[in-house]
Amino acid sequence: MGQREEEWTFQLKCPECDREIEIPEDVISGEIVSCPDCGMDYEVKLGSDGKVSLGTAEIEGEDWGE
């Protein structure tokens, strides 16, 4: 049987409830992640130094042509 590669993740704390949020290794800047506890959505921000941080996600609602 072939080897199964495990996806590497790291964790950041949710700013709202302090729960650990798993961030995948291949995350891209602007990706949205959600806290499994409180359900808040956060936008992943990658700094020029490679540091990863979470910012409040700005979810745009559909205007449905109105």
ABEGO torsion letter per residue (X at the ends): XBBBBBBBBBBBBBAAAGBBBBBBAABBBGBBBBBAAAGBBBBBBBBAAGBBBBBBBBBBBBAGGX
